[in-house]
């Protein structure tokens, strides 16, 4: 298999200017991927046999150039044999690097990771990526770095050395040493996969070590607040302004569907008169750059009015005095405890509450909710749908009404058609009887 996938050829490269002297090039092809480089040797194309890839004739210069090419061929064959003996991956690029004296490859996992992260950081400044996305990749790279030091006692590993075993060992490391759950583990492995895909596109490697890897994602039920829970938070009178402000921001999110970063950056310029003449939030999501339009409900407008003269808002030019996401989530836990809620309270639960309890549960069509949330597909919005218990209860109410209908009433479309036909037959019989009299 290895022999059939490997090909070595020499050829003369045509120059830009017409001349008989041409550079001799080496081309290595492995698994259909070809790489080539110059041998720095020149030869007359009139004295070259492309079928044998050698110079023709018995003159000393022809013998010398053929000896050089034979020696180079033998060195490459020997290097390939060493790769096989050491169970290293054979690639065209690796052999070309060896010929050029670059046999210690620079194509390493952590170096590629760092390059990717540097590129992403530059794009954060242009607004293409959120700073939080860059931070996640930085954490992911650090996890891989610590694993390589832990497992291989080295500071980096070549892409060519990545095997299925590396991925499985990394998965085990994340779960046992880093104590990550299944979904977090899979997310960190996905970051590594992105680096592997980059290497595949650059033809550093030819085979994807992730082909046989099957990660198992655990479905996590991220339920919204119920109407009762939402009301409990909304109506509670807190003793401190600190918790009152956090509560108001959270409730504003519940009635607008804004993600934390979008409510944090919400400015007066984002509030516009909609087609109906009422106030709307017309904005672009920072995370996905997708537009969303949300008509402001009275509850949201009331909260906006409360903070129109707030010093923090006036200084920052924002609608609400939003704290950091860390502080928001920290204080929301405190609010949940005070209000007697057993669920976990965080800023994202507000977005789910808007998508489920506030909109879908009150009959707003899912495609409308999709637009207000700024989702790219209805499938995303379906994850925000009303809880299974509410959905089942609603359908059972419809079924109960159907089962309680009088027995003589048609309960199906087929029965309705039959009853209509019987009526028409009875009318026709009546008309015939009148004609006979």
N, C-alpha and C positions, 0 to 999 in steps of 0.2 A: 504493500500500500504506500509506504513512504517513498520507495523507489519510483513508483508510477507517478507520484505527485510532484516529483522534483525534475527540473530541467535546467541545464547550464549551456549557454551559447555565447559565442563571440560574434560580433558583426561590425562592419565599418559604417560609421555615421556620416551621412552626407553633409558636407560643409555648406555655409551660406554662400561662399565664393567658389567658383569653379576651380578645382585643383585635383590632381590625381592622388595627392597625399591626404589620407583621412584618418581620424582617430579610431582606434580599436576600442569598442565598448563591450562590457560584460553584462549579460542579462541573466538573472536568476529568477526562475518561476517555481513557486511552491503553492500547491492547491489552487492553481489558476490565477494567483496574484503574482505579478511580475514587478521586479525592481531592477534598475540598471545603473551602471556607473562607468566612467571612463577608466581605461587602464593606463592612461597618459602615454600610450605608445601609438605611433603613426605608421601607416603602411599604404603602399600604392594599390589602389583598388583593382588595377589591371593584373596584379599578381596575387589575387585573393580568391580562394574557393569557399564560397559561402556554405556549400553542402558539408564540407569537412570543418569549416570554421578555422581554417589555417591558411598560412601563406603558401604559395605554390613555388616550385623550383628547388634546385639543389645548391643555390648560392649560399654563402656564409651568412648573409643578412637574413635570409629566409629561415635558415636553420636556427639562428639566434632568436628570432621572434617566436618561432614555433616552440623552442625550448622554454622560453619565458611563459607562453600560454599553457604549455603542459604542466610546468611547475605550479602555476597559479591554480590550475584545475585540480592537481593532486592536493594542494593545501586546503582547497574548499571541500573536497571529498573527505579528507581526514577530519576537518572541523565538523562536518556533518556527522561523521561516525561518532565523534566525541559527544555531540549533542544527544544522539540516540542512546549511547552508553550511559549517559547521566540523566536520562529520562527528561531532557529539556525539549521544549517545543521548537520545531524547525520552521522558520519563517524566512521569506525572501529578504526582508529588511535586516534580520539578524545576520544573515550571511554577508550581505552588502556591508553592514557595519564592521564585520570581521575583516573583510577585504580592505576597507578604508582605515583600519586600525581603531575602530570604535566598537570593539567587541563587547565592552562593558556598556550595556544599553542605558540610556538616560530616560527611557520610557518606563517610569515607575509609578506605582499607584498613588502615593502621597504627593509626589511632584505634580501629577496630573490634577489631583484634588485641589492642591494649592493654586494651580493656574486657573482652574475653574472658579474657585472662590474669589480670586483677584478680579477675574473678568466680571463676575456677578456683582462685586462691590462697586466696580466702575459703573455698572448699569443701574445700581441703586440710586446713584447720583443723578441719573437721567430720568428716573421715575419708572423704569421698566420693571424693576423688582422692588419689593418692600424690604426694609432693613431686617425685619423679622425672618424673612426667607433666607437671607444671607447668614444670619446668626445660626439658624438650624443647620446649614451646611458646614459652618465652622465647628459646631458641636459634633457633627457626624464625622468630620475629618479627624478630630481629636480622639474619638472612640476607636476609629480604625488604627490610628497611630499607636494608641495604648495596647490594642490587641496584637499588632505586629511585634511590638517590643515584648509583650507577655508570651506570645506563642513561639516566635522565631528568633528572639534575642538579637534583632537587627533594627535599623532605623527606617527601613523601607523595603518594598518587595516589587520585583518586576512584574509587569502585566503578564508576561509569558509564563510566569510561575503560578499564576492564579488557576486553581483547580476547583472542582466541585467540593473537595475536602475543605478548602479554605473557607468557602461560604458556610458550610455546615458547622465548622469549628467556630466561626465568627457568630453564628446564630446562637450556639450553645454558650459562648462567652458573654454575649449581651444578656441572655436570660439568667445566667448564674452569677457572673461577676458584677455586671452592671444592674442586675435585678430589674430588667426591662420586661414589661408584659409582652404578649404575643404581637399586638398591633404596633407597639413602639419598636420592637425588634424588627418587624417587617419593614417599617418605615426607614430605619437606619440601613438595612440591607438594600433597600431601593436606592438610597443615595450612592452606595457603592456601585450598584448596577448602572447608574447613570455614567459613572466614570468608565466602566467597561464598554458601554455603548460608544462613548467618545473614542476609546482605543480601537474599537472595531471600525468606526468610520475613518479613522486615520490609518487603517490597515496595519496597526502595530500587532494585532492578533487576528487570527482568522476564525477561531471558534469561540463561541460564547459559553463561558463556564457556568452560566445560569440556566442553560437549556434544561437540565434535569432537576433544577431546584423548584420546589413547589411550596411556597409559603402559605400558611394557613392563617387567615384573618378571622378574629373573633368578632362576631356582631355585638356591638355595644348599643344598648338601648339608651339613647339620649332624649329623654322625655322633656317636654316643655312644662311650664307651670300650668296648673289647672286654674280655672277661673277663680276658685275659692282661694288658692294660694296667692294669685295675683292681687286679688282684692285685699287679702290680709296685709300684704306689704304696702299696698297703696294707701290704705286707711290708717296705718299705724302712725302714731305721733311719737317721734323719737326725741329723746332728751337733749341730744347734741346736734349741732348744725352739721358736724362732720358726717354723721350717718344719714341725716336728712338729704344732704346734697348727693351722696352716693345713691340713695334710694331714688331720688328724682331723676338722675341720669339713667339709672337702670329702667325705671318705668317709661321714660322717654323712648328708650330702645325698644321696650315691649310694644309700644304703640306706633313705632316707625320701622322696625326691622333693621335698623342700622347696626353694622358691626362696630366693635369698639373703636378701631382706628378711624372709621368714618364719622362717628359721633364726636370723637376727640378733635377732628379737623373741621367739623361743621361750622360754616361761617354764614353771615347774613346774606352774602351773595349767592348762597346755595338755596335760599328760600325765594321762590318766585310764584307769581300768579299763574295758575294752571289754565287750561282751556275752559274750565268751568268758572273762572274768576276767583277761585279760592286758593289758599296757600298750599303749595307743594314743595317737597324737597326734590330738586332736580340736580343730580350729582353723578359723579363717576366713582365706582368702587375702587379704592386704592389697591386692594389685593389683586383684582382681575382686570381692572381698567374697563369694566363693562358698565354701561349707563344704567341708572335706575331712577324711576319717578314714583314718589310716594305722596299721595294727598295727606295733609296733616289732619289727624283726628283731633277733636276738642281737647282730649286729655293731654296731647303733646303740645298744643298751642298754649294751654294754661301753664305748663311747665316752662315753656319759652318765655312767657310774660313775667314769670317770677324772677328770672335771672337777666332781664334786659339791662338792668343797671348794676349788675354785679361787677365789682372792681376787677376780678380776674378775667371776666368775659370782655370787659371794656379794654383791658390791657392787651389781651391776646387777639381780640377781634373775633371771638368765637361765640356760639349760641349758648353753650353751657360750660361751667367750670369743671371740666372732666379731669380727674386725677389719673395717675399712671395705671396701666392695666393691672400691675401687681397690687397696687393699693386698692383698686376697685374690687378685685377678687378677694383680697384679704378682708375688706370691710363687708363685702356681701356675705361672707361666711358668718360674720358677726350678726348681720341683719337677719339671716336665716334662723339663727339660734334664738334671737330675741322674739321673732314672730312665730316661733314654734314649728318651723318647717323642718322636715326630716330629709328633704332632698338637698343635693349639692347645688349651691347657687354661684353662678359665675356670669361674666358679661355675655358669653355666647348663648346662655340659656334664654336671655332676653330676645335674641334674634329668633330662636326656635319658638318662643312663646308667641311672637308676632305672627310667624308663619303658620302656627297651628291654632292656638287658643283664640287669638284675636281675629284672624282672617278666615282660615279654612273651616273652623268649627262654626262660623257664623255664615257660611254659605258663599263666601267669596270664591269664584272659580280658581282652580289651581293654576291655570295659565296666567291669570291676572296676578296671583301671588308670586309667581315666577318672575314677572317683570319688576314687581316692587322690590323683591329681594336681590335683583340683579343676577339671577342664575342664568347659566348658559343653556341649560336644558331642564325640562320638566322632571327628569329623573332625579336631579339634585333636590328639587322642591318636594318630591315625594318623600324624601327622608325627613322632611319637616312636617309631614302630614299629621292629622289628629291621631291620637293614640289608638291602638287596636281596640281597647275596651270601649272607647267612645264610638268608634266606627261600627263595632259589632252591635252595640246597644241601639244605634240609630237604625241599622238594617233590621234588627229584630222588632223594632216598633212598627216598621212598615209591614213586616210579615204578620204581626199581631193584628193590625188593622184589616189585612186581607182575610185572615182566618175568621175574623169576627163578623164578616159580611153576611147578610141573610142568605139562606140556602137558595132562594128563588132568583137571586140576582146573578147575572152572568159574571164570572170572576176571571174569565180568560177571553182573549180575542176571538178564539174559535167559537166559544159559547155565544158571544155577542153576535157573530155572523149568523149562526144557526137561528137564534131568536129573531133576527131581522128577516131571514128567509121565511120563517113560519108566519110572520106578520103579513108579508107580501102574499103568501099563498092564501091566507084567510081573507085578505082584501079581494083577491081575484075571485074566490069562490062566491063572495058576497055579490060582486058585480054580475057574475053569470046567473045567479039566482034571480036577481032583479030583471035581467033581460028575458028570462023565461016567463016571468009573470007579465 
